Structures are given as C-alpha cells and as structure tokens.
Amino acid sequence: MNWPLFWALTLAFGVVISNIMLLKYASKLTTPALKPQQPKQAEANPAPIQRPHATSDQKQNSPE
C-alpha cells in the first residue's frame, strides 16, 4: 500500500470530520442579547470644538 497516500487521506478525512463536529457544536451556542444603549446626556459629551478655516496666509495641506 502507498503509505503517504493513506496518511494524506486519513488526515483529510479527519479535517472534514472535525469541521463538521465543530459546526454542530457552534450551532448550539447562543450569544447573549445586546443591551440597548441609553443616549448620553448632552453635558457628558460637549459639542466638538469649532476650529477656524485656513486663512490666506496659511498653506493648505497638499501632497505637492
């Protein structure tokens, strides 16, 4: 008998069987329900800082 072929087929068969077993196990798992997030108060999150736009004496970012 060709032993490398035997071991290759045995390994492939084992991988297929283990993947099927893993899928069966994973299908039984349940994930906990996500809790709905409550909106945070406006005081906790201040408005973002408004920065002035670039003036004529400032260079624009450019890849040149």
CHARMM internal coordinates of N, CA and C (Angstrom, degrees):
IC EDIT
DIST 1 N 1 CA 1.4539
DIST 1 CA 1 C 1.5238
ANGL 1 N 1 CA 1 C 109.08
DIST 1 C 2 N 1.2910
ANGL 1 CA 1 C 2 N 115.12
DIHE 1 N 1 CA 1 C 2 N 148.59
DIST 2 N 2 CA 1.4504
ANGL 1 C 2 N 2 CA 122.51
DIHE 1 CA 1 C 2 N 2 CA 179.42
DIST 2 CA 2 C 1.5373
ANGL 2 N 2 CA 2 C 108.42
DIHE 1 C 2 N 2 CA 2 C -82.18
DIST 2 C 3 N 1.3499
ANGL 2 CA 2 C 3 N 117.92
DIHE 2 N 2 CA 2 C 3 N 99.55
DIST 3 N 3 CA 1.4656
ANGL 2 C 3 N 3 CA 121.89
DIHE 2 CA 2 C 3 N 3 CA -173.13
DIST 3 CA 3 C 1.5289
ANGL 3 N 3 CA 3 C 114.13
DIHE 2 C 3 N 3 CA 3 C -64.94
DIST 3 C 4 N 1.3107
ANGL 3 CA 3 C 4 N 120.71
DIHE 3 N 3 CA 3 C 4 N -39.78
DIST 4 N 4 CA 1.4735
ANGL 3 C 4 N 4 CA 118.45
DIHE 3 CA 3 C 4 N 4 CA 177.41
DIST 4 CA 4 C 1.5361
ANGL 4 N 4 CA 4 C 112.14
DIHE 3 C 4 N 4 CA 4 C -61.55
DIST 4 C 5 N 1.3216
ANGL 4 CA 4 C 5 N 116.47
DIHE 4 N 4 CA 4 C 5 N -37.54
DIST 5 N 5 CA 1.4649
ANGL 4 C 5 N 5 CA 119.61
DIHE 4 CA 4 C 5 N 5 CA 177.24
DIST 5 CA 5 C 1.5148
ANGL 5 N 5 CA 5 C 110.68
DIHE 4 C 5 N 5 CA 5 C -65.19
DIST 5 C 6 N 1.3142
ANGL 5 CA 5 C 6 N 116.67
DIHE 5 N 5 CA 5 C 6 N -41.91
DIST 6 N 6 CA 1.4627
ANGL 5 C 6 N 6 CA 121.22
DIHE 5 CA 5 C 6 N 6 CA 178.66
DIST 6 CA 6 C 1.5249
ANGL 6 N 6 CA 6 C 110.58
DIHE 5 C 6 N 6 CA 6 C -59.33
DIST 6 C 7 N 1.3401
ANGL 6 CA 6 C 7 N 117.08
DIHE 6 N 6 CA 6 C 7 N -47.55
DIST 7 N 7 CA 1.4705
ANGL 6 C 7 N 7 CA 120.10
DIHE 6 CA 6 C 7 N 7 CA -178.31
DIST 7 CA 7 C 1.5253
ANGL 7 N 7 CA 7 C 111.23
DIHE 6 C 7 N 7 CA 7 C -68.22
DIST 7 C 8 N 1.3162
ANGL 7 CA 7 C 8 N 118.27
DIHE 7 N 7 CA 7 C 8 N -35.65
DIST 8 N 8 CA 1.4671
ANGL 7 C 8 N 8 CA 120.87
DIHE 7 CA 7 C 8 N 8 CA 178.22
DIST 8 CA 8 C 1.5283
ANGL 8 N 8 CA 8 C 110.48
DIHE 7 C 8 N 8 CA 8 C -65.55
DIST 8 C 9 N 1.3336
ANGL 8 CA 8 C 9 N 116.61
DIHE 8 N 8 CA 8 C 9 N -43.60
DIST 9 N 9 CA 1.4719
ANGL 8 C 9 N 9 CA 119.70
DIHE 8 CA 8 C 9 N 9 CA 178.30
DIST 9 CA 9 C 1.5246
ANGL 9 N 9 CA 9 C 111.59
DIHE 8 C 9 N 9 CA 9 C -66.72
DIST 9 C 10 N 1.3236
ANGL 9 CA 9 C 10 N 116.85
DIHE 9 N 9 CA 9 C 10 N -38.99
DIST 10 N 10 CA 1.4650
ANGL 9 C 10 N 10 CA 120.71
DIHE 9 CA 9 C 10 N 10 CA 177.85
DIST 10 CA 10 C 1.5237
ANGL 10 N 10 CA 10 C 110.50
DIHE 9 C 10 N 10 CA 10 C -63.47
DIST 10 C 11 N 1.3177
ANGL 10 CA 10 C 11 N 116.94
DIHE 10 N 10 CA 10 C 11 N -43.32
DIST 11 N 11 CA 1.4569
ANGL 10 C 11 N 11 CA 121.14
DIHE 10 CA 10 C 11 N 11 CA 178.87
DIST 11 CA 11 C 1.5281
ANGL 11 N 11 CA 11 C 111.05
DIHE 10 C 11 N 11 CA 11 C -64.38
DIST 11 C 12 N 1.3174
ANGL 11 CA 11 C 12 N 117.73
DIHE 11 N 11 CA 11 C 12 N -45.02
DIST 12 N 12 CA 1.4622
ANGL 11 C 12 N 12 CA 121.13
DIHE 11 CA 11 C 12 N 12 CA 179.30
DIST 12 CA 12 C 1.5268
ANGL 12 N 12 CA 12 C 110.95
DIHE 11 C 12 N 12 CA 12 C -62.75
DIST 12 C 13 N 1.3274
ANGL 12 CA 12 C 13 N 116.47
DIHE 12 N 12 CA 12 C 13 N -43.43
DIST 13 N 13 CA 1.4595
ANGL 12 C 13 N 13 CA 120.85
DIHE 12 CA 12 C 13 N 13 CA 178.73
DIST 13 CA 13 C 1.5315
ANGL 13 N 13 CA 13 C 109.93
DIHE 12 C 13 N 13 CA 13 C -62.25
DIST 13 C 14 N 1.3291
ANGL 13 CA 13 C 14 N 117.51
DIHE 13 N 13 CA 13 C 14 N -41.38
DIST 14 N 14 CA 1.4615
ANGL 13 C 14 N 14 CA 121.34
DIHE 13 CA 13 C 14 N 14 CA 178.46
DIST 14 CA 14 C 1.5064
ANGL 14 N 14 CA 14 C 112.70
DIHE 13 C 14 N 14 CA 14 C -63.99
DIST 14 C 15 N 1.3304
ANGL 14 CA 14 C 15 N 117.55
DIHE 14 N 14 CA 14 C 15 N -39.34
DIST 15 N 15 CA 1.4636
ANGL 14 C 15 N 15 CA 121.03
DIHE 14 CA 14 C 15 N 15 CA 178.57
DIST 15 CA 15 C 1.5281
ANGL 15 N 15 CA 15 C 110.44
DIHE 14 C 15 N 15 CA 15 C -65.46
DIST 15 C 16 N 1.3200
ANGL 15 CA 15 C 16 N 117.33
DIHE 15 N 15 CA 15 C 16 N -43.35
DIST 16 N 16 CA 1.4663
ANGL 15 C 16 N 16 CA 121.07
DIHE 15 CA 15 C 16 N 16 CA 179.89
DIST 16 CA 16 C 1.5319
ANGL 16 N 16 CA 16 C 110.12
DIHE 15 C 16 N 16 CA 16 C -63.28
DIST 16 C 17 N 1.3195
ANGL 16 CA 16 C 17 N 117.40
DIHE 16 N 16 CA 16 C 17 N -47.17
DIST 17 N 17 CA 1.4638
ANGL 16 C 17 N 17 CA 121.10
DIHE 16 CA 16 C 17 N 17 CA -179.36
DIST 17 CA 17 C 1.5254
ANGL 17 N 17 CA 17 C 110.74
DIHE 16 C 17 N 17 CA 17 C -63.20
DIST 17 C 18 N 1.3484
ANGL 17 CA 17 C 18 N 117.61
DIHE 17 N 17 CA 17 C 18 N -42.53
DIST 18 N 18 CA 1.4667
ANGL 17 C 18 N 18 CA 119.58
DIHE 17 CA 17 C 18 N 18 CA -179.44
DIST 18 CA 18 C 1.5246
ANGL 18 N 18 CA 18 C 111.50
DIHE 17 C 18 N 18 CA 18 C -66.36
DIST 18 C 19 N 1.3223
ANGL 18 CA 18 C 19 N 118.17
DIHE 18 N 18 CA 18 C 19 N -35.68
DIST 19 N 19 CA 1.4675
ANGL 18 C 19 N 19 CA 120.54
DIHE 18 CA 18 C 19 N 19 CA 177.57
DIST 19 CA 19 C 1.5265
ANGL 19 N 19 CA 19 C 110.94
DIHE 18 C 19 N 19 CA 19 C -67.26
DIST 19 C 20 N 1.3170
ANGL 19 CA 19 C 20 N 117.58
DIHE 19 N 19 CA 19 C 20 N -39.07
DIST 20 N 20 CA 1.4655
ANGL 19 C 20 N 20 CA 120.47
DIHE 19 CA 19 C 20 N 20 CA 177.08
DIST 20 CA 20 C 1.5260
ANGL 20 N 20 CA 20 C 109.91
DIHE 19 C 20 N 20 CA 20 C -64.34
DIST 20 C 21 N 1.3312
ANGL 20 CA 20 C 21 N 117.10
DIHE 20 N 20 CA 20 C 21 N -42.63
DIST 21 N 21 CA 1.4634
ANGL 20 C 21 N 21 CA 120.30
DIHE 20 CA 20 C 21 N 21 CA 178.07
DIST 21 CA 21 C 1.5233
ANGL 21 N 21 CA 21 C 111.38
DIHE 20 C 21 N 21 CA 21 C -63.21
DIST 21 C 22 N 1.3372
ANGL 21 CA 21 C 22 N 117.29
DIHE 21 N 21 CA 21 C 22 N -39.42
DIST 22 N 22 CA 1.4528
ANGL 21 C 22 N 22 CA 121.30
DIHE 21 CA 21 C 22 N 22 CA 178.85
DIST 22 CA 22 C 1.5245
ANGL 22 N 22 CA 22 C 111.24
DIHE 21 C 22 N 22 CA 22 C -65.20
DIST 22 C 23 N 1.3232
ANGL 22 CA 22 C 23 N 117.68
DIHE 22 N 22 CA 22 C 23 N -40.60
DIST 23 N 23 CA 1.4637
ANGL 22 C 23 N 23 CA 120.95
DIHE 22 CA 22 C 23 N 23 CA 178.35
DIST 23 CA 23 C 1.5230
ANGL 23 N 23 CA 23 C 111.23
DIHE 22 C 23 N 23 CA 23 C -64.64
DIST 23 C 24 N 1.3194
ANGL 23 CA 23 C 24 N 117.37
DIHE 23 N 23 CA 23 C 24 N -40.12
DIST 24 N 24 CA 1.4594
ANGL 23 C 24 N 24 CA 120.24
DIHE 23 CA 23 C 24 N 24 CA 178.11
DIST 24 CA 24 C 1.5258
ANGL 24 N 24 CA 24 C 110.83
DIHE 23 C 24 N 24 CA 24 C -64.36
DIST 24 C 25 N 1.3322
ANGL 24 CA 24 C 25 N 116.74
DIHE 24 N 24 CA 24 C 25 N -40.55
DIST 25 N 25 CA 1.4566
ANGL 24 C 25 N 25 CA 120.78
DIHE 24 CA 24 C 25 N 25 CA 178.86
DIST 25 CA 25 C 1.5296
ANGL 25 N 25 CA 25 C 111.14
DIHE 24 C 25 N 25 CA 25 C -67.12
DIST 25 C 26 N 1.3328
ANGL 25 CA 25 C 26 N 117.01
DIHE 25 N 25 CA 25 C 26 N -43.30
DIST 26 N 26 CA 1.4608
ANGL 25 C 26 N 26 CA 121.23
DIHE 25 CA 25 C 26 N 26 CA -177.53
DIST 26 CA 26 C 1.5248
ANGL 26 N 26 CA 26 C 111.81
DIHE 25 C 26 N 26 CA 26 C -68.20
DIST 26 C 27 N 1.3211
ANGL 26 CA 26 C 27 N 117.71
DIHE 26 N 26 CA 26 C 27 N -28.36
DIST 27 N 27 CA 1.4630
ANGL 26 C 27 N 27 CA 119.26
DIHE 26 CA 26 C 27 N 27 CA -179.27
DIST 27 CA 27 C 1.5234
ANGL 27 N 27 CA 27 C 111.41
DIHE 26 C 27 N 27 CA 27 C -71.41
DIST 27 C 28 N 1.3326
ANGL 27 CA 27 C 28 N 117.45
DIHE 27 N 27 CA 27 C 28 N -21.41
DIST 28 N 28 CA 1.4574
ANGL 27 C 28 N 28 CA 120.66
DIHE 27 CA 27 C 28 N 28 CA 179.34
DIST 28 CA 28 C 1.5242
ANGL 28 N 28 CA 28 C 112.56
DIHE 27 C 28 N 28 CA 28 C -85.89
DIST 28 C 29 N 1.3226
ANGL 28 CA 28 C 29 N 117.41
DIHE 28 N 28 CA 28 C 29 N -14.55
DIST 29 N 29 CA 1.4602
ANGL 28 C 29 N 29 CA 120.74
DIHE 28 CA 28 C 29 N 29 CA -179.46
DIST 29 CA 29 C 1.5210
ANGL 29 N 29 CA 29 C 110.28
DIHE 28 C 29 N 29 CA 29 C -72.20
DIST 29 C 30 N 1.3089
ANGL 29 CA 29 C 30 N 115.41
DIHE 29 N 29 CA 29 C 30 N 144.84
DIST 30 N 30 CA 1.4597
ANGL 29 C 30 N 30 CA 120.10
DIHE 29 CA 29 C 30 N 30 CA 175.10
DIST 30 CA 30 C 1.5217
ANGL 30 N 30 CA 30 C 108.41
DIHE 29 C 30 N 30 CA 30 C -119.93
DIST 30 C 31 N 1.2999
ANGL 30 CA 30 C 31 N 115.67
DIHE 30 N 30 CA 30 C 31 N 145.63
DIST 31 N 31 CA 1.4518
ANGL 30 C 31 N 31 CA 120.65
DIHE 30 CA 30 C 31 N 31 CA 177.46
DIST 31 CA 31 C 1.5250
ANGL 31 N 31 CA 31 C 108.29
DIHE 30 C 31 N 31 CA 31 C -101.64
DIST 31 C 32 N 1.3189
ANGL 31 CA 31 C 32 N 117.82
DIHE 31 N 31 CA 31 C 32 N 144.07
DIST 32 N 32 CA 1.4644
ANGL 31 C 32 N 32 CA 119.32
DIHE 31 CA 31 C 32 N 32 CA 179.43
DIST 32 CA 32 C 1.5269
ANGL 32 N 32 CA 32 C 110.62
DIHE 31 C 32 N 32 CA 32 C -67.66
DIST 32 C 33 N 1.3152
ANGL 32 CA 32 C 33 N 115.06
DIHE 32 N 32 CA 32 C 33 N 147.87
DIST 33 N 33 CA 1.4640
ANGL 32 C 33 N 33 CA 119.72
DIHE 32 CA 32 C 33 N 33 CA 179.88
DIST 33 CA 33 C 1.5216
ANGL 33 N 33 CA 33 C 109.38
DIHE 32 C 33 N 33 CA 33 C -69.17
DIST 33 C 34 N 1.3036
ANGL 33 CA 33 C 34 N 116.07
DIHE 33 N 33 CA 33 C 34 N 143.46
DIST 34 N 34 CA 1.4547
ANGL 33 C 34 N 34 CA 120.75
DIHE 33 CA 33 C 34 N 34 CA 178.65
DIST 34 CA 34 C 1.5214
ANGL 34 N 34 CA 34 C 109.58
DIHE 33 C 34 N 34 CA 34 C -78.38
DIST 34 C 35 N 1.3161
ANGL 34 CA 34 C 35 N 115.56
DIHE 34 N 34 CA 34 C 35 N 137.67
DIST 35 N 35 CA 1.4595
ANGL 34 C 35 N 35 CA 120.04
DIHE 34 CA 34 C 35 N 35 CA 176.88
DIST 35 CA 35 C 1.5255
ANGL 35 N 35 CA 35 C 108.80
DIHE 34 C 35 N 35 CA 35 C -79.63
DIST 35 C 36 N 1.3318
ANGL 35 CA 35 C 36 N 118.11
DIHE 35 N 35 CA 35 C 36 N 135.36
DIST 36 N 36 CA 1.4696
ANGL 35 C 36 N 36 CA 118.25
DIHE 35 CA 35 C 36 N 36 CA 178.09
DIST 36 CA 36 C 1.5269
ANGL 36 N 36 CA 36 C 110.15
DIHE 35 C 36 N 36 CA 36 C -67.00
DIST 36 C 37 N 1.3051
ANGL 36 CA 36 C 37 N 115.91
DIHE 36 N 36 CA 36 C 37 N 135.42
DIST 37 N 37 CA 1.4508
ANGL 36 C 37 N 37 CA 120.07
DIHE 36 CA 36 C 37 N 37 CA -178.92
DIST 37 CA 37 C 1.5200
ANGL 37 N 37 CA 37 C 109.88
DIHE 36 C 37 N 37 CA 37 C -80.37
DIST 37 C 38 N 1.3281
ANGL 37 CA 37 C 38 N 115.31
DIHE 37 N 37 CA 37 C 38 N 134.62
DIST 38 N 38 CA 1.4501
ANGL 37 C 38 N 38 CA 119.96
DIHE 37 CA 37 C 38 N 38 CA 177.74
DIST 38 CA 38 C 1.5178
ANGL 38 N 38 CA 38 C 108.56
DIHE 37 C 38 N 38 CA 38 C -85.18
DIST 38 C 39 N 1.3377
ANGL 38 CA 38 C 39 N 117.37
DIHE 38 N 38 CA 38 C 39 N 141.48
DIST 39 N 39 CA 1.4674
ANGL 38 C 39 N 39 CA 118.78
DIHE 38 CA 38 C 39 N 39 CA 178.90
DIST 39 CA 39 C 1.5282
ANGL 39 N 39 CA 39 C 109.97
DIHE 38 C 39 N 39 CA 39 C -65.34
DIST 39 C 40 N 1.3155
ANGL 39 CA 39 C 40 N 115.63
DIHE 39 N 39 CA 39 C 40 N 136.90
DIST 40 N 40 CA 1.4518
ANGL 39 C 40 N 40 CA 121.11
DIHE 39 CA 39 C 40 N 40 CA -179.55
DIST 40 CA 40 C 1.5214
ANGL 40 N 40 CA 40 C 109.55
DIHE 39 C 40 N 40 CA 40 C -79.29
DIST 40 C 41 N 1.3183
ANGL 40 CA 40 C 41 N 115.19
DIHE 40 N 40 CA 40 C 41 N 154.00
DIST 41 N 41 CA 1.4573
ANGL 40 C 41 N 41 CA 120.01
DIHE 40 CA 40 C 41 N 41 CA -179.69
DIST 41 CA 41 C 1.5205
ANGL 41 N 41 CA 41 C 109.80
DIHE 40 C 41 N 41 CA 41 C -69.57
DIST 41 C 42 N 1.3364
ANGL 41 CA 41 C 42 N 115.64
DIHE 41 N 41 CA 41 C 42 N 153.53
DIST 42 N 42 CA 1.4568
ANGL 41 C 42 N 42 CA 121.02
DIHE 41 CA 41 C 42 N 42 CA -178.73
DIST 42 CA 42 C 1.5267
ANGL 42 N 42 CA 42 C 110.41
DIHE 41 C 42 N 42 CA 42 C -65.85
DIST 42 C 43 N 1.3318
ANGL 42 CA 42 C 43 N 118.51
DIHE 42 N 42 CA 42 C 43 N -28.29
DIST 43 N 43 CA 1.4600
ANGL 42 C 43 N 43 CA 121.18
DIHE 42 CA 42 C 43 N 43 CA -179.40
DIST 43 CA 43 C 1.5270
ANGL 43 N 43 CA 43 C 110.59
DIHE 42 C 43 N 43 CA 43 C -68.61
DIST 43 C 44 N 1.3209
ANGL 43 CA 43 C 44 N 116.63
DIHE 43 N 43 CA 43 C 44 N -33.40
DIST 44 N 44 CA 1.4522
ANGL 43 C 44 N 44 CA 120.15
DIHE 43 CA 43 C 44 N 44 CA -178.26
DIST 44 CA 44 C 1.5231
ANGL 44 N 44 CA 44 C 111.31
DIHE 43 C 44 N 44 CA 44 C -71.07
DIST 44 C 45 N 1.3205
ANGL 44 CA 44 C 45 N 117.71
DIHE 44 N 44 CA 44 C 45 N -30.79
DIST 45 N 45 CA 1.4595
ANGL 44 C 45 N 45 CA 122.50
DIHE 44 CA 44 C 45 N 45 CA 179.40
DIST 45 CA 45 C 1.5214
ANGL 45 N 45 CA 45 C 109.17
DIHE 44 C 45 N 45 CA 45 C -118.60
DIST 45 C 46 N 1.3334
ANGL 45 CA 45 C 46 N 118.30
DIHE 45 N 45 CA 45 C 46 N 92.96
DIST 46 N 46 CA 1.4651
ANGL 45 C 46 N 46 CA 119.21
DIHE 45 CA 45 C 46 N 46 CA 179.63
DIST 46 CA 46 C 1.5287
ANGL 46 N 46 CA 46 C 110.46
DIHE 45 C 46 N 46 CA 46 C -66.81
DIST 46 C 47 N 1.3070
ANGL 46 CA 46 C 47 N 115.17
DIHE 46 N 46 CA 46 C 47 N 158.93
DIST 47 N 47 CA 1.4587
ANGL 46 C 47 N 47 CA 120.94
DIHE 46 CA 46 C 47 N 47 CA -179.51
DIST 47 CA 47 C 1.5288
ANGL 47 N 47 CA 47 C 109.15
DIHE 46 C 47 N 47 CA 47 C -63.58
DIST 47 C 48 N 1.3165
ANGL 47 CA 47 C 48 N 118.14
DIHE 47 N 47 CA 47 C 48 N 146.52
DIST 48 N 48 CA 1.4698
ANGL 47 C 48 N 48 CA 119.90
DIHE 47 CA 47 C 48 N 48 CA 179.22
DIST 48 CA 48 C 1.5254
ANGL 48 N 48 CA 48 C 110.94
DIHE 47 C 48 N 48 CA 48 C -63.29
DIST 48 C 49 N 1.3190
ANGL 48 CA 48 C 49 N 115.18
DIHE 48 N 48 CA 48 C 49 N 149.96
DIST 49 N 49 CA 1.4602
ANGL 48 C 49 N 49 CA 120.82
DIHE 48 CA 48 C 49 N 49 CA -178.73
DIST 49 CA 49 C 1.5183
ANGL 49 N 49 CA 49 C 109.14
DIHE 48 C 49 N 49 CA 49 C -71.82
DIST 49 C 50 N 1.3343
ANGL 49 CA 49 C 50 N 115.65
DIHE 49 N 49 CA 49 C 50 N 130.20
DIST 50 N 50 CA 1.4553
ANGL 49 C 50 N 50 CA 120.95
DIHE 49 CA 49 C 50 N 50 CA 178.16
DIST 50 CA 50 C 1.5229
ANGL 50 N 50 CA 50 C 108.48
DIHE 49 C 50 N 50 CA 50 C -86.80
DIST 50 C 51 N 1.3145
ANGL 50 CA 50 C 51 N 116.57
DIHE 50 N 50 CA 50 C 51 N 119.08
DIST 51 N 51 CA 1.4541
ANGL 50 C 51 N 51 CA 120.68
DIHE 50 CA 50 C 51 N 51 CA 179.12
DIST 51 CA 51 C 1.5188
ANGL 51 N 51 CA 51 C 108.74
DIHE 50 C 51 N 51 CA 51 C -98.86
DIST 51 C 52 N 1.3207
ANGL 51 CA 51 C 52 N 116.93
DIHE 51 N 51 CA 51 C 52 N 142.91
DIST 52 N 52 CA 1.4757
ANGL 51 C 52 N 52 CA 118.89
DIHE 51 CA 51 C 52 N 52 CA 179.52
DIST 52 CA 52 C 1.5290
ANGL 52 N 52 CA 52 C 110.21
DIHE 51 C 52 N 52 CA 52 C -68.44
DIST 52 C 53 N 1.3013
ANGL 52 CA 52 C 53 N 114.31
DIHE 52 N 52 CA 52 C 53 N 151.38
DIST 53 N 53 CA 1.4569
ANGL 52 C 53 N 53 CA 119.77
DIHE 52 CA 52 C 53 N 53 CA 178.23
DIST 53 CA 53 C 1.5151
ANGL 53 N 53 CA 53 C 109.64
DIHE 52 C 53 N 53 CA 53 C -72.08
DIST 53 C 54 N 1.3083
ANGL 53 CA 53 C 54 N 115.88
DIHE 53 N 53 CA 53 C 54 N 161.61
DIST 54 N 54 CA 1.4604
ANGL 53 C 54 N 54 CA 121.20
DIHE 53 CA 53 C 54 N 54 CA 179.81
DIST 54 CA 54 C 1.5249
ANGL 54 N 54 CA 54 C 109.65
DIHE 53 C 54 N 54 CA 54 C -63.46
DIST 54 C 55 N 1.3090
ANGL 54 CA 54 C 55 N 115.77
DIHE 54 N 54 CA 54 C 55 N 135.21
DIST 55 N 55 CA 1.4668
ANGL 54 C 55 N 55 CA 120.03
DIHE 54 CA 54 C 55 N 55 CA 178.39
DIST 55 CA 55 C 1.5201
ANGL 55 N 55 CA 55 C 108.73
DIHE 54 C 55 N 55 CA 55 C -92.31
DIST 55 C 56 N 1.3119
ANGL 55 CA 55 C 56 N 115.87
DIHE 55 N 55 CA 55 C 56 N 177.91
DIST 56 N 56 CA 1.4574
ANGL 55 C 56 N 56 CA 120.35
DIHE 55 CA 55 C 56 N 56 CA -175.06
DIST 56 CA 56 C 1.5308
ANGL 56 N 56 CA 56 C 112.33
DIHE 55 C 56 N 56 CA 56 C -67.38
DIST 56 C 57 N 1.3633
ANGL 56 CA 56 C 57 N 119.03
DIHE 56 N 56 CA 56 C 57 N -25.40
DIST 57 N 57 CA 1.4460
ANGL 56 C 57 N 57 CA 120.14
DIHE 56 CA 56 C 57 N 57 CA -179.66
DIST 57 CA 57 C 1.5377
ANGL 57 N 57 CA 57 C 112.30
DIHE 56 C 57 N 57 CA 57 C -83.62
DIST 57 C 58 N 1.3157
ANGL 57 CA 57 C 58 N 117.27
DIHE 57 N 57 CA 57 C 58 N -4.84
DIST 58 N 58 CA 1.4600
ANGL 57 C 58 N 58 CA 120.71
DIHE 57 CA 57 C 58 N 58 CA 177.87
DIST 58 CA 58 C 1.5230
ANGL 58 N 58 CA 58 C 109.87
DIHE 57 C 58 N 58 CA 58 C -102.23
DIST 58 C 59 N 1.3228
ANGL 58 CA 58 C 59 N 116.20
DIHE 58 N 58 CA 58 C 59 N 143.47
DIST 59 N 59 CA 1.4538
ANGL 58 C 59 N 59 CA 120.22
DIHE 58 CA 58 C 59 N 59 CA 178.14
DIST 59 CA 59 C 1.5340
ANGL 59 N 59 CA 59 C 109.77
DIHE 58 C 59 N 59 CA 59 C -84.27
DIST 59 C 60 N 1.2839
ANGL 59 CA 59 C 60 N 115.12
DIHE 59 N 59 CA 59 C 60 N 142.78
DIST 60 N 60 CA 1.4523
ANGL 59 C 60 N 60 CA 120.86
DIHE 59 CA 59 C 60 N 60 CA 174.22
DIST 60 CA 60 C 1.5243
ANGL 60 N 60 CA 60 C 107.92
DIHE 59 C 60 N 60 CA 60 C -77.56
DIST 60 C 61 N 1.3202
ANGL 60 CA 60 C 61 N 116.84
DIHE 60 N 60 CA 60 C 61 N 148.39
DIST 61 N 61 CA 1.4563
ANGL 60 C 61 N 61 CA 120.03
DIHE 60 CA 60 C 61 N 61 CA 174.22
DIST 61 CA 61 C 1.5140
ANGL 61 N 61 CA 61 C 108.72
DIHE 60 C 61 N 61 CA 61 C -69.43
DIST 61 C 62 N 1.2884
ANGL 61 CA 61 C 62 N 116.37
DIHE 61 N 61 CA 61 C 62 N 121.56
DIST 62 N 62 CA 1.4509
ANGL 61 C 62 N 62 CA 119.91
DIHE 61 CA 61 C 62 N 62 CA 178.22
DIST 62 CA 62 C 1.5202
ANGL 62 N 62 CA 62 C 107.98
DIHE 61 C 62 N 62 CA 62 C -144.44
DIST 62 C 63 N 1.3206
ANGL 62 CA 62 C 63 N 117.16
DIHE 62 N 62 CA 62 C 63 N 150.67
DIST 63 N 63 CA 1.4622
ANGL 62 C 63 N 63 CA 120.45
DIHE 62 CA 62 C 63 N 63 CA -177.58
DIST 63 CA 63 C 1.5217
ANGL 63 N 63 CA 63 C 113.86
DIHE 62 C 63 N 63 CA 63 C -75.81
DIST 63 C 64 N 1.3195
ANGL 63 CA 63 C 64 N 117.28
DIHE 63 N 63 CA 63 C 64 N 4.01
DIST 64 N 64 CA 1.4636
ANGL 63 C 64 N 64 CA 120.07
DIHE 63 CA 63 C 64 N 64 CA -177.23
DIST 64 CA 64 C 1.4995
ANGL 64 N 64 CA 64 C 112.36
DIHE 63 C 64 N 64 CA 64 C -75.71
END
COOR INIT
IC SEED 1 N 1 CA 1 C
IC BUILD
